[in-house]
């Protein structure tokens, strides 16, 4: 009954399988016109930040984060220094004596 029948399976190529996996994903071009992206763009336009500047910010975000962390550390040191000065002022510390101060490099 089934003697003359051949069963052939089509091999799927890598291209076909990648298309299948990307079906549910939106490409960057497709999302450009979305409401969220437009809102985001409008906010940066209102700040006067251009597309190229925004692209540079995104590209260099690791370095920017590192610099912000350094600034945060330095601000913390300054806050501690000011607290110490305030405590000394509250304890009637003599600020006129130059020998009591050392140069602090931040």
C-alpha positions as CSV (number, residue, x, y, z in Angstrom):
1,X,0.0,0.0,0.0
2,X,2.8,2.5,0.9
3,X,5.6,0.9,-1.2
4,X,6.1,3.5,-3.8
5,X,5.9,6.5,-1.5
6,X,9.0,8.5,-0.5
7,X,9.1,10.7,2.5
8,X,11.4,13.7,2.1
9,X,12.2,16.2,4.8
10,X,13.3,19.7,4.0
11,X,16.4,20.8,5.8
12,X,16.0,24.2,7.3
13,X,18.9,26.5,6.8
14,X,20.5,28.8,9.5
15,X,18.8,31.7,7.7
16,X,15.4,30.1,8.1
17,X,15.9,29.3,11.8
18,X,17.2,32.8,12.6
19,X,14.1,34.2,10.9
20,X,11.9,32.0,13.1
21,X,13.7,33.1,16.3
22,X,13.4,36.7,15.4
23,X,9.7,36.7,14.4
24,X,8.6,38.0,17.8
25,X,11.4,40.6,18.2
26,X,11.1,44.1,17.0
27,X,14.0,45.6,15.1
28,X,15.4,49.1,15.9
29,X,13.9,50.5,12.8
30,X,10.4,49.2,13.7
31,X,10.6,50.7,17.2
32,X,11.8,54.1,16.1
33,X,8.3,55.3,15.4
34,X,6.8,53.9,18.6
35,X,5.2,56.2,21.1
36,X,7.7,55.4,23.9
37,X,10.7,56.2,21.6
38,X,9.0,59.3,20.4
39,X,8.4,60.5,23.9
40,X,12.0,59.8,24.9
41,X,13.2,61.7,21.8
42,X,10.9,64.6,22.6
43,X,12.3,64.9,26.1
44,X,15.9,65.1,24.8
45,X,14.9,67.5,22.2
46,X,13.4,69.8,24.9
47,X,16.7,69.7,26.7
48,X,18.5,70.7,23.5
49,X,20.4,67.4,23.3
50,X,20.9,66.2,19.7
51,X,20.8,62.7,18.4
52,X,24.5,62.5,18.0
53,X,25.1,63.7,21.5
54,X,22.7,61.2,22.8
55,X,24.5,58.5,20.8
56,X,27.8,59.5,22.3
57,X,26.3,59.4,25.8
58,X,25.0,55.9,25.2
59,X,28.3,54.8,23.7
60,X,30.4,56.2,26.6
61,X,28.0,55.3,29.4
62,X,30.6,53.1,31.1
63,X,33.2,55.8,31.3
64,X,30.6,58.3,32.4
65,X,29.4,56.0,35.2
66,X,33.1,55.6,36.3
67,X,33.5,59.4,36.5
68,X,30.3,59.8,38.4
69,X,31.4,57.2,40.9
70,X,34.7,59.1,41.4
71,X,32.8,62.3,41.9
72,X,30.5,60.6,44.4
73,X,33.5,59.4,46.3
74,X,35.1,62.9,46.4
75,X,31.8,64.5,47.4
76,X,31.6,62.0,50.3
77,X,35.1,62.9,51.4
78,X,34.2,66.6,51.3
79,X,31.0,66.0,53.3
80,X,33.1,64.2,56.0
81,X,35.6,67.0,56.0
82,X,32.9,69.6,56.5
83,X,31.3,67.6,59.3
84,X,34.7,67.5,61.0
85,X,35.1,71.2,60.6
86,X,31.6,71.8,62.0
87,X,32.3,69.6,65.0
88,X,35.5,71.5,65.6
89,X,33.7,74.8,65.4
90,X,31.1,73.6,67.9
91,X,33.9,72.6,70.2
92,X,35.5,76.1,70.0
93,X,38.5,74.9,68.0
94,X,41.2,77.5,67.3
95,X,41.2,78.0,63.6
96,X,43.9,80.7,63.7
97,X,46.6,78.2,64.4
98,X,48.0,77.2,60.9
99,X,50.0,74.3,62.4
100,X,46.8,72.4,63.1
101,X,45.8,72.3,59.4
102,X,47.3,70.0,56.8
103,X,46.8,70.3,53.1
104,X,44.1,68.0,51.9
105,X,44.3,67.2,48.2
106,X,41.1,65.9,46.7
